Amino acid sequence: MKKTIALLVLAVLLAYGALNYHFILTDSGLSVLKKVELTLDDTIVDARGDKKVKLLLNPALMKAGLKELLREASDSIK
């Protein structure tokens, strides 16, 4: 019974994280942004290399602050 409850709590926490945060893989590592809306869209985003231009056209990511994140990531690489 305890194992079932622990697995249920873990599943709820994973669902909460997937609904509320963007996990973005940049050239400098993994970054997390708070989502503007509760959706599963763009939960895990690959922003390495040339893919950044396409992501800058996504309104949900722009509202969450992707542009500033990519700017900070590029500054930390230099």
PDB file of N, CA, C and O in Angstrom:
ATOM      1  N   MET A   1       0.822  -1.195   0.000  1.00  0.00           N
ATOM      2  CA  MET A   1       0.000   0.000   0.000  1.00  0.00           C
ATOM      3  C   MET A   1       0.868   1.263   0.000  1.00  0.00           C
ATOM      4  O   MET A   1       0.578   2.226  -0.709  1.00  0.00           O
ATOM      5  N   LYS A   2       1.934   1.245   0.803  1.00  0.00           N
ATOM      6  CA  LYS A   2       2.816   2.406   0.871  1.00  0.00           C
ATOM      7  C   LYS A   2       3.511   2.645  -0.470  1.00  0.00           C
ATOM      8  O   LYS A   2       3.716   3.787  -0.883  1.00  0.00           O
ATOM      9  N   LYS A   3       3.862   1.568  -1.131  1.00  0.00           N
ATOM     10  CA  LYS A   3       4.534   1.684  -2.427  1.00  0.00           C
ATOM     11  C   LYS A   3       3.596   2.285  -3.465  1.00  0.00           C
ATOM     12  O   LYS A   3       4.024   3.092  -4.290  1.00  0.00           O
ATOM     13  N   THR A   4       2.335   1.905  -3.433  1.00  0.00           N
ATOM     14  CA  THR A   4       1.337   2.440  -4.364  1.00  0.00           C
ATOM     15  C   THR A   4       1.127   3.930  -4.139  1.00  0.00           C
ATOM     16  O   THR A   4       1.041   4.701  -5.094  1.00  0.00           O
ATOM     17  N   ILE A   5       1.047   4.327  -2.898  1.00  0.00           N
ATOM     18  CA  ILE A   5       0.866   5.745  -2.570  1.00  0.00           C
ATOM     19  C   ILE A   5       2.091   6.542  -2.995  1.00  0.00           C
ATOM     20  O   ILE A   5       1.954   7.645  -3.524  1.00  0.00           O
ATOM     21  N   ALA A   6       3.280   6.006  -2.773  1.00  0.00           N
ATOM     22  CA  ALA A   6       4.508   6.692  -3.168  1.00  0.00           C
ATOM     23  C   ALA A   6       4.575   6.856  -4.688  1.00  0.00           C
ATOM     24  O   ALA A   6       4.978   7.910  -5.181  1.00  0.00           O
ATOM     25  N   LEU A   7       4.185   5.826  -5.426  1.00  0.00           N
ATOM     26  CA  LEU A   7       4.176   5.921  -6.892  1.00  0.00           C
ATOM     27  C   LEU A   7       3.134   6.920  -7.383  1.00  0.00           C
ATOM     28  O   LEU A   7       3.367   7.635  -8.357  1.00  0.00           O
ATOM     29  N   LEU A   8       1.997   6.969  -6.716  1.00  0.00           N
ATOM     30  CA  LEU A   8       0.954   7.925  -7.073  1.00  0.00           C
ATOM     31  C   LEU A   8       1.416   9.364  -6.827  1.00  0.00           C
ATOM     32  O   LEU A   8       1.176  10.246  -7.651  1.00  0.00           O
ATOM     33  N   VAL A   9       2.068   9.592  -5.706  1.00  0.00           N
ATOM     34  CA  VAL A   9       2.594  10.929  -5.401  1.00  0.00           C
ATOM     35  C   VAL A   9       3.662  11.314  -6.418  1.00  0.00           C
ATOM     36  O   VAL A   9       3.691  12.459  -6.868  1.00  0.00           O
ATOM     37  N   LEU A  10       4.526  10.398  -6.785  1.00  0.00           N
ATOM     38  CA  LEU A  10       5.554  10.666  -7.786  1.00  0.00           C
ATOM     39  C   LEU A  10       4.932  11.006  -9.138  1.00  0.00           C
ATOM     40  O   LEU A  10       5.389  11.927  -9.815  1.00  0.00           O
ATOM     41  N   ALA A  11       3.896  10.273  -9.534  1.00  0.00           N
ATOM     42  CA  ALA A  11       3.211  10.545 -10.798  1.00  0.00           C
ATOM     43  C   ALA A  11       2.561  11.921 -10.789  1.00  0.00           C
ATOM     44  O   ALA A  11       2.598  12.629 -11.796  1.00  0.00           O
ATOM     45  N   VAL A  12       1.975  12.304  -9.680  1.00  0.00           N
ATOM     46  CA  VAL A  12       1.347  13.629  -9.565  1.00  0.00           C
ATOM     47  C   VAL A  12       2.406  14.728  -9.666  1.00  0.00           C
ATOM     48  O   VAL A  12       2.182  15.742 -10.328  1.00  0.00           O
ATOM     49  N   LEU A  13       3.541  14.538  -9.027  1.00  0.00           N
ATOM     50  CA  LEU A  13       4.617  15.534  -9.089  1.00  0.00           C
ATOM     51  C   LEU A  13       5.180  15.668 -10.503  1.00  0.00           C
ATOM     52  O   LEU A  13       5.463  16.778 -10.953  1.00  0.00           O
ATOM     53  N   LEU A  14       5.342  14.554 -11.199  1.00  0.00           N
ATOM     54  CA  LEU A  14       5.826  14.608 -12.585  1.00  0.00           C
ATOM     55  C   LEU A  14       4.816  15.305 -13.492  1.00  0.00           C
ATOM     56  O   LEU A  14       5.202  16.087 -14.360  1.00  0.00           O
ATOM     57  N   ALA A  15       3.550  15.035 -13.300  1.00  0.00           N
ATOM     58  CA  ALA A  15       2.508  15.695 -14.094  1.00  0.00           C
ATOM     59  C   ALA A  15       2.483  17.193 -13.803  1.00  0.00           C
ATOM     60  O   ALA A  15       2.330  18.001 -14.718  1.00  0.00           O
ATOM     61  N   TYR A  16       2.629  17.559 -12.547  1.00  0.00           N
ATOM     62  CA  TYR A  16       2.670  18.975 -12.170  1.00  0.00           C
ATOM     63  C   TYR A  16       3.845  19.677 -12.848  1.00  0.00           C
ATOM     64  O   TYR A  16       3.689  20.781 -13.372  1.00  0.00           O
ATOM     65  N   GLY A  17       5.009  19.050 -12.842  1.00  0.00           N
ATOM     66  CA  GLY A  17       6.177  19.635 -13.490  1.00  0.00           C
ATOM     67  C   GLY A  17       6.008  19.753 -14.990  1.00  0.00           C
ATOM     68  O   GLY A  17       6.425  20.746 -15.585  1.00  0.00           O
ATOM     69  N   ALA A  18       5.403  18.755 -15.608  1.00  0.00           N
ATOM     70  CA  ALA A  18       5.198  18.782 -17.058  1.00  0.00           C
ATOM     71  C   ALA A  18       4.194  19.855 -17.461  1.00  0.00           C
ATOM     72  O   ALA A  18       4.323  20.447 -18.532  1.00  0.00           O
ATOM     73  N   LEU A  19       3.206  20.112 -16.629  1.00  0.00           N
ATOM     74  CA  LEU A  19       2.190  21.119 -16.945  1.00  0.00           C
ATOM     75  C   LEU A  19       2.669  22.546 -16.675  1.00  0.00           C
ATOM     76  O   LEU A  19       2.178  23.484 -17.304  1.00  0.00           O
ATOM     77  N   ASN A  20       3.607  22.728 -15.762  1.00  0.00           N
ATOM     78  CA  ASN A  20       3.973  24.063 -15.307  1.00  0.00           C
ATOM     79  C   ASN A  20       5.327  24.569 -15.761  1.00  0.00           C
ATOM     80  O   ASN A  20       5.611  25.754 -15.590  1.00  0.00           O
ATOM     81  N   TYR A  21       6.179  23.726 -16.330  1.00  0.00           N
ATOM     82  CA  TYR A  21       7.533  24.162 -16.651  1.00  0.00           C
ATOM     83  C   TYR A  21       7.966  23.707 -18.042  1.00  0.00           C
ATOM     84  O   TYR A  21       7.599  22.627 -18.506  1.00  0.00           O
ATOM     85  N   HIS A  22       8.759  24.564 -18.695  1.00  0.00           N
ATOM     86  CA  HIS A  22       9.465  24.212 -19.924  1.00  0.00           C
ATOM     87  C   HIS A  22      10.864  23.770 -19.503  1.00  0.00           C
ATOM     88  O   HIS A  22      11.548  24.496 -18.782  1.00  0.00           O
ATOM     89  N   PHE A  23      11.288  22.608 -19.935  1.00  0.00           N
ATOM     90  CA  PHE A  23      12.650  22.132 -19.700  1.00  0.00           C
ATOM     91  C   PHE A  23      13.391  22.295 -21.027  1.00  0.00           C
ATOM     92  O   PHE A  23      13.097  21.605 -22.003  1.00  0.00           O
ATOM     93  N   ILE A  24      14.353  23.213 -21.047  1.00  0.00           N
ATOM     94  CA  ILE A  24      14.997  23.618 -22.293  1.00  0.00           C
ATOM     95  C   ILE A  24      16.464  23.217 -22.262  1.00  0.00           C
ATOM     96  O   ILE A  24      17.217  23.618 -21.375  1.00  0.00           O
ATOM     97  N   LEU A  25      16.854  22.417 -23.249  1.00  0.00           N
ATOM     98  CA  LEU A  25      18.237  21.996 -23.395  1.00  0.00           C
ATOM     99  C   LEU A  25      18.953  22.998 -24.290  1.00  0.00           C
ATOM    100  O   LEU A  25      18.677  23.069 -25.488  1.00  0.00           O
ATOM    101  N   THR A  26      19.869  23.770 -23.720  1.00  0.00           N
ATOM    102  CA  THR A  26      20.631  24.768 -24.473  1.00  0.00           C
ATOM    103  C   THR A  26      22.056  24.266 -24.655  1.00  0.00           C
ATOM    104  O   THR A  26      22.425  23.202 -24.159  1.00  0.00           O
ATOM    105  N   ASP A  27      22.843  25.049 -25.370  1.00  0.00           N
ATOM    106  CA  ASP A  27      24.240  24.685 -25.593  1.00  0.00           C
ATOM    107  C   ASP A  27      25.027  24.627 -24.285  1.00  0.00           C
ATOM    108  O   ASP A  27      26.015  23.900 -24.184  1.00  0.00           O
ATOM    109  N   SER A  28      24.589  25.394 -23.282  1.00  0.00           N
ATOM    110  CA  SER A  28      25.311  25.439 -22.017  1.00  0.00           C
ATOM    111  C   SER A  28      24.731  24.530 -20.943  1.00  0.00           C
ATOM    112  O   SER A  28      25.284  24.458 -19.845  1.00  0.00           O
ATOM    113  N   GLY A  29      23.639  23.837 -21.226  1.00  0.00           N
ATOM    114  CA  GLY A  29      23.061  22.916 -20.242  1.00  0.00           C
ATOM    115  C   GLY A  29      21.541  22.955 -20.245  1.00  0.00           C
ATOM    116  O   GLY A  29      20.917  23.435 -21.191  1.00  0.00           O
ATOM    117  N   LEU A  30      20.958  22.441 -19.169  1.00  0.00           N
ATOM    118  CA  LEU A  30      19.508  22.373 -19.034  1.00  0.00           C
ATOM    119  C   LEU A  30      19.006  23.583 -18.272  1.00  0.00           C
ATOM    120  O   LEU A  30      19.550  23.934 -17.225  1.00  0.00           O
ATOM    121  N   SER A  31      17.969  24.224 -18.793  1.00  0.00           N
ATOM    122  CA  SER A  31      17.356  25.382 -18.139  1.00  0.00           C
ATOM    123  C   SER A  31      15.868  25.111 -17.965  1.00  0.00           C
ATOM    124  O   SER A  31      15.279  24.316 -18.698  1.00  0.00           O
ATOM    125  N   VAL A  32      15.268  25.782 -16.988  1.00  0.00           N
ATOM    126  CA  VAL A  32      13.855  25.607 -16.697  1.00  0.00           C
ATOM    127  C   VAL A  32      13.171  26.967 -16.722  1.00  0.00           C
ATOM    128  O   VAL A  32      13.644  27.919 -16.101  1.00  0.00           O
ATOM    129  N   LEU A  33      12.059  27.054 -17.442  1.00  0.00           N
ATOM    130  CA  LEU A  33      11.238  28.264 -17.486  1.00  0.00           C
ATOM    131  C   LEU A  33       9.829  27.925 -17.045  1.00  0.00           C
ATOM    132  O   LEU A  33       9.320  26.848 -17.357  1.00  0.00           O
ATOM    133  N   LYS A  34       9.197  28.829 -16.325  1.00  0.00           N
ATOM    134  CA  LYS A  34       7.803  28.648 -15.909  1.00  0.00           C
ATOM    135  C   LYS A  34       6.901  28.891 -17.098  1.00  0.00           C
ATOM    136  O   LYS A  34       7.065  29.885 -17.806  1.00  0.00           O
ATOM    137  N   LYS A  35       5.932  27.984 -17.335  1.00  0.00           N
ATOM    138  CA  LYS A  35       4.984  28.132 -18.434  1.00  0.00           C
ATOM    139  C   LYS A  35       3.959  29.206 -18.102  1.00  0.00           C
ATOM    140  O   LYS A  35       3.644  29.442 -16.936  1.00  0.00           O
ATOM    141  N   VAL A  36       3.445  29.847 -19.135  1.00  0.00           N
ATOM    142  CA  VAL A  36       2.401  30.853 -18.973  1.00  0.00           C
ATOM    143  C   VAL A  36       1.037  30.175 -18.838  1.00  0.00           C
ATOM    144  O   VAL A  36       0.178  30.646 -18.092  1.00  0.00           O
ATOM    145  N   GLU A  37       0.838  29.070 -19.559  1.00  0.00           N
ATOM    146  CA  GLU A  37      -0.421  28.333 -19.523  1.00  0.00           C
ATOM    147  C   GLU A  37      -0.159  26.882 -19.122  1.00  0.00           C
ATOM    148  O   GLU A  37       0.925  26.348 -19.358  1.00  0.00           O
ATOM    149  N   LEU A  38      -1.163  26.254 -18.514  1.00  0.00           N
ATOM    150  CA  LEU A  38      -1.043  24.849 -18.122  1.00  0.00           C
ATOM    151  C   LEU A  38      -1.326  23.951 -19.315  1.00  0.00           C
ATOM    152  O   LEU A  38      -2.482  23.630 -19.593  1.00  0.00           O
ATOM    153  N   THR A  39      -0.278  23.545 -20.022  1.00  0.00           N
ATOM    154  CA  THR A  39      -0.395  22.634 -21.161  1.00  0.00           C
ATOM    155  C   THR A  39       0.793  21.687 -21.148  1.00  0.00           C
ATOM    156  O   THR A  39       1.768  21.894 -20.426  1.00  0.00           O
ATOM    157  N   LEU A  40       0.691  20.657 -21.950  1.00  0.00           N
ATOM    158  CA  LEU A  40       1.820  19.751 -22.126  1.00  0.00           C
ATOM    159  C   LEU A  40       2.661  20.124 -23.337  1.00  0.00           C
ATOM    160  O   LEU A  40       3.667  19.473 -23.619  1.00  0.00           O
ATOM    161  N   ASP A  41       2.256  21.168 -24.058  1.00  0.00           N
ATOM    162  CA  ASP A  41       2.995  21.609 -25.243  1.00  0.00           C
ATOM    163  C   ASP A  41       4.354  22.161 -24.837  1.00  0.00           C
ATOM    164  O   ASP A  41       4.470  22.906 -23.864  1.00  0.00           O
ATOM    165  N   ASP A  42       5.366  21.790 -25.583  1.00  0.00           N
ATOM    166  CA  ASP A  42       6.734  22.302 -25.403  1.00  0.00           C
ATOM    167  C   ASP A  42       7.256  22.088 -23.985  1.00  0.00           C
ATOM    168  O   ASP A  42       7.904  22.972 -23.425  1.00  0.00           O
ATOM    169  N   THR A  43       6.985  20.943 -23.412  1.00  0.00           N
ATOM    170  CA  THR A  43       7.513  20.651 -22.082  1.00  0.00           C
ATOM    171  C   THR A  43       9.017  20.428 -22.153  1.00  0.00           C
ATOM    172  O   THR A  43       9.761  20.953 -21.324  1.00  0.00           O
ATOM    173  N   ILE A  44       9.469  19.661 -23.126  1.00  0.00           N
ATOM    174  CA  ILE A  44      10.901  19.440 -23.319  1.00  0.00           C
ATOM    175  C   ILE A  44      11.272  20.016 -24.679  1.00  0.00           C
ATOM    176  O   ILE A  44      10.732  19.613 -25.709  1.00  0.00           O
ATOM    177  N   VAL A  45      12.215  20.977 -24.665  1.00  0.00           N
ATOM    178  CA  VAL A  45      12.582  21.709 -25.871  1.00  0.00           C
ATOM    179  C   VAL A  45      14.086  21.617 -26.075  1.00  0.00           C
ATOM    180  O   VAL A  45      14.861  21.821 -25.141  1.00  0.00           O
ATOM    181  N   ASP A  46      14.493  21.308 -27.303  1.00  0.00           N
ATOM    182  CA  ASP A  46      15.906  21.265 -27.661  1.00  0.00           C
ATOM    183  C   ASP A  46      16.259  22.580 -28.355  1.00  0.00           C
ATOM    184  O   ASP A  46      15.804  22.839 -29.469  1.00  0.00           O
ATOM    185  N   ALA A  47      17.066  23.404 -27.698  1.00  0.00           N
ATOM    186  CA  ALA A  47      17.438  24.706 -28.239  1.00  0.00           C
ATOM    187  C   ALA A  47      18.934  24.775 -28.511  1.00  0.00           C
ATOM    188  O   ALA A  47      19.572  25.803 -28.282  1.00  0.00           O
ATOM    189  N   ARG A  48      19.479  23.684 -28.995  1.00  0.00           N
ATOM    190  CA  ARG A  48      20.903  23.667 -29.319  1.00  0.00           C
ATOM    191  C   ARG A  48      21.098  23.963 -30.793  1.00  0.00           C
ATOM    192  O   ARG A  48      20.265  23.603 -31.625  1.00  0.00           O
ATOM    193  N   GLY A  49      22.187  24.612 -31.106  1.00  0.00           N
ATOM    194  CA  GLY A  49      22.561  24.861 -32.498  1.00  0.00           C
ATOM    195  C   GLY A  49      21.603  25.778 -33.236  1.00  0.00           C
ATOM    196  O   GLY A  49      21.193  26.813 -32.711  1.00  0.00           O
ATOM    197  N   ASP A  50      21.248  25.395 -34.455  1.00  0.00           N
ATOM    198  CA  ASP A  50      20.440  26.245 -35.327  1.00  0.00           C
ATOM    199  C   ASP A  50      18.948  26.182 -35.023  1.00  0.00           C
ATOM    200  O   ASP A  50      18.176  26.881 -35.680  1.00  0.00           O
ATOM    201  N   LYS A  51      18.518  25.397 -34.083  1.00  0.00           N
ATOM    202  CA  LYS A  51      17.107  25.242 -33.762  1.00  0.00           C
ATOM    203  C   LYS A  51      16.528  26.459 -33.042  1.00  0.00           C
ATOM    204  O   LYS A  51      15.311  26.570 -32.895  1.00  0.00           O
ATOM    205  N   LYS A  52      17.383  27.361 -32.597  1.00  0.00           N
ATOM    206  CA  LYS A  52      16.938  28.520 -31.828  1.00  0.00           C
ATOM    207  C   LYS A  52      16.026  29.434 -32.630  1.00  0.00           C
ATOM    208  O   LYS A  52      15.065  29.975 -32.083  1.00  0.00           O
ATOM    209  N   VAL A  53      16.303  29.613 -33.898  1.00  0.00           N
ATOM    210  CA  VAL A  53      15.514  30.527 -34.736  1.00  0.00           C
ATOM    211  C   VAL A  53      14.074  30.050 -34.818  1.00  0.00           C
ATOM    212  O   VAL A  53      13.151  30.857 -34.711  1.00  0.00           O
ATOM    213  N   LYS A  54      13.869  28.767 -35.003  1.00  0.00           N
ATOM    214  CA  LYS A  54      12.516  28.213 -35.078  1.00  0.00           C
ATOM    215  C   LYS A  54      11.783  28.389 -33.747  1.00  0.00           C
ATOM    216  O   LYS A  54      10.585  28.670 -33.738  1.00  0.00           O
ATOM    217  N   LEU A  55      12.476  28.228 -32.642  1.00  0.00           N
ATOM    218  CA  LEU A  55      11.849  28.354 -31.326  1.00  0.00           C
ATOM    219  C   LEU A  55      11.447  29.790 -31.010  1.00  0.00           C
ATOM    220  O   LEU A  55      10.495  30.019 -30.264  1.00  0.00           O
ATOM    221  N   LEU A  56      12.166  30.753 -31.573  1.00  0.00           N
ATOM    222  CA  LEU A  56      11.827  32.155 -31.322  1.00  0.00           C
ATOM    223  C   LEU A  56      10.510  32.554 -31.978  1.00  0.00           C
ATOM    224  O   LEU A  56       9.980  33.627 -31.688  1.00  0.00           O
ATOM    225  N   LEU A  57       9.980  31.723 -32.844  1.00  0.00           N
ATOM    226  CA  LEU A  57       8.686  31.988 -33.472  1.00  0.00           C
ATOM    227  C   LEU A  57       7.525  31.383 -32.676  1.00  0.00           C
ATOM    228  O   LEU A  57       6.366  31.573 -33.046  1.00  0.00           O
ATOM    229  N   ASN A  58       7.809  30.674 -31.615  1.00  0.00           N
ATOM    230  CA  ASN A  58       6.779  30.042 -30.798  1.00  0.00           C
ATOM    231  C   ASN A  58       6.304  31.045 -29.731  1.00  0.00           C
ATOM    232  O   ASN A  58       7.082  31.407 -28.849  1.00  0.00           O
ATOM    233  N   PRO A  59       5.044  31.496 -29.796  1.00  0.00           N
ATOM    234  CA  PRO A  59       4.558  32.523 -28.860  1.00  0.00           C
ATOM    235  C   PRO A  59       4.574  32.079 -27.396  1.00  0.00           C
ATOM    236  O   PRO A  59       4.855  32.897 -26.520  1.00  0.00           O
ATOM    237  N   ALA A  60       4.282  30.821 -27.108  1.00  0.00           N
ATOM    238  CA  ALA A  60       4.266  30.356 -25.720  1.00  0.00           C
ATOM    239  C   ALA A  60       5.666  30.415 -25.107  1.00  0.00           C
ATOM    240  O   ALA A  60       5.825  30.783 -23.943  1.00  0.00           O
ATOM    241  N   LEU A  61       6.674  30.051 -25.893  1.00  0.00           N
ATOM    242  CA  LEU A  61       8.049  30.106 -25.390  1.00  0.00           C
ATOM    243  C   LEU A  61       8.530  31.543 -25.238  1.00  0.00           C
ATOM    244  O   LEU A  61       9.281  31.859 -24.315  1.00  0.00           O
ATOM    245  N   MET A  62       8.102  32.399 -26.134  1.00  0.00           N
ATOM    246  CA  MET A  62       8.506  33.813 -26.039  1.00  0.00           C
ATOM    247  C   MET A  62       7.906  34.458 -24.793  1.00  0.00           C
ATOM    248  O   MET A  62       8.586  35.228 -24.115  1.00  0.00           O
ATOM    249  N   LYS A  63       6.644  34.159 -24.479  1.00  0.00           N
ATOM    250  CA  LYS A  63       6.003  34.706 -23.278  1.00  0.00           C
ATOM    251  C   LYS A  63       6.682  34.193 -22.010  1.00  0.00           C
ATOM    252  O   LYS A  63       6.741  34.897 -21.001  1.00  0.00           O
ATOM    253  N   ALA A  64       7.185  32.985 -22.067  1.00  0.00           N
ATOM    254  CA  ALA A  64       7.850  32.393 -20.901  1.00  0.00           C
ATOM    255  C   ALA A  64       9.249  32.969 -20.685  1.00  0.00           C
ATOM    256  O   ALA A  64       9.804  32.831 -19.595  1.00  0.00           O
ATOM    257  N   GLY A  65       9.833  33.615 -21.705  1.00  0.00           N
ATOM    258  CA  GLY A  65      11.138  34.244 -21.543  1.00  0.00           C
ATOM    259  C   GLY A  65      12.282  33.530 -22.232  1.00  0.00           C
ATOM    260  O   GLY A  65      13.424  33.602 -21.780  1.00  0.00           O
ATOM    261  N   LEU A  66      11.985  32.842 -23.321  1.00  0.00           N
ATOM    262  CA  LEU A  66      13.026  32.101 -24.033  1.00  0.00           C
ATOM    263  C   LEU A  66      14.100  33.023 -24.610  1.00  0.00           C
ATOM    264  O   LEU A  66      15.283  32.681 -24.603  1.00  0.00           O
ATOM    265  N   LYS A  67      13.695  34.179 -25.103  1.00  0.00           N
ATOM    266  CA  LYS A  67      14.659  35.090 -25.721  1.00  0.00           C
ATOM    267  C   LYS A  67      15.738  35.505 -24.715  1.00  0.00           C
ATOM    268  O   LYS A  67      16.926  35.500 -25.036  1.00  0.00           O
ATOM    269  N   GLU A  68      15.324  35.859 -23.514  1.00  0.00           N
ATOM    270  CA  GLU A  68      16.283  36.257 -22.482  1.00  0.00           C
ATOM    271  C   GLU A  68      17.155  35.079 -22.052  1.00  0.00           C
ATOM    272  O   GLU A  68      18.347  35.236 -21.789  1.00  0.00           O
ATOM    273  N   LEU A  69      16.544  33.902 -21.984  1.00  0.00           N
ATOM    274  CA  LEU A  69      17.298  32.710 -21.615  1.00  0.00           C
ATOM    275  C   LEU A  69      18.386  32.398 -22.637  1.00  0.00           C
ATOM    276  O   LEU A  69      19.521  32.096 -22.267  1.00  0.00           O
ATOM    277  N   LEU A  70      18.046  32.469 -23.904  1.00  0.00           N
ATOM    278  CA  LEU A  70      19.040  32.197 -24.952  1.00  0.00           C
ATOM    279  C   LEU A  70      20.128  33.263 -24.963  1.00  0.00           C
ATOM    280  O   LEU A  70      21.292  32.964 -25.230  1.00  0.00           O
ATOM    281  N   ARG A  71      19.759  34.482 -24.678  1.00  0.00           N
ATOM    282  CA  ARG A  71      20.761  35.562 -24.612  1.00  0.00           C
ATOM    283  C   ARG A  71      21.727  35.293 -23.459  1.00  0.00           C
ATOM    284  O   ARG A  71      22.939  35.428 -23.628  1.00  0.00           O
ATOM    285  N   GLU A  72      21.214  34.919 -22.307  1.00  0.00           N
ATOM    286  CA  GLU A  72      22.066  34.603 -21.159  1.00  0.00           C
ATOM    287  C   GLU A  72      22.941  33.382 -21.427  1.00  0.00           C
ATOM    288  O   GLU A  72      24.111  33.351 -21.044  1.00  0.00           O
ATOM    289  N   ALA A  73      22.372  32.385 -22.084  1.00  0.00           N
ATOM    290  CA  ALA A  73      23.131  31.174 -22.403  1.00  0.00           C
ATOM    291  C   ALA A  73      24.268  31.471 -23.356  1.00  0.00           C
ATOM    292  O   ALA A  73      25.359  30.921 -23.210  1.00  0.00           O
ATOM    293  N   SER A  74      24.025  32.347 -24.345  1.00  0.00           N
ATOM    294  CA  SER A  74      25.085  32.665 -25.299  1.00  0.00           C
ATOM    295  C   SER A  74      26.170  33.509 -24.633  1.00  0.00           C
ATOM    296  O   SER A  74      27.342  33.403 -24.995  1.00  0.00           O
ATOM    297  N   ASP A  75      25.792  34.352 -23.658  1.00  0.00           N
ATOM    298  CA  ASP A  75      26.779  35.137 -22.935  1.00  0.00           C
ATOM    299  C   ASP A  75      27.653  34.247 -22.052  1.00  0.00           C
ATOM    300  O   ASP A  75      28.842  34.522 -21.886  1.00  0.00           O
ATOM    301  N   SER A  76      27.083  33.193 -21.488  1.00  0.00           N
ATOM    302  CA  SER A  76      27.865  32.330 -20.614  1.00  0.00           C
ATOM    303  C   SER A  76      28.833  31.443 -21.397  1.00  0.00           C
ATOM    304  O   SER A  76      29.836  30.988 -20.847  1.00  0.00           O
ATOM    305  N   ILE A  77      28.541  31.195 -22.677  1.00  0.00           N
ATOM    306  CA  ILE A  77      29.438  30.395 -23.501  1.00  0.00           C
ATOM    307  C   ILE A  77      30.680  31.180 -23.859  1.00  0.00           C
ATOM    308  O   ILE A  77      31.777  30.624 -23.905  1.00  0.00           O
ATOM    309  N   LYS A  78      30.521  32.463 -24.113  1.00  0.00           N
ATOM    310  CA  LYS A  78      31.661  33.313 -24.481  1.00  0.00           C
ATOM    311  C   LYS A  78      32.523  33.543 -23.301  1.00  0.00           C
ATOM    312  O   LYS A  78      33.536  34.234 -23.403  1.00  0.00           O
TER     313      LYS A  78
END
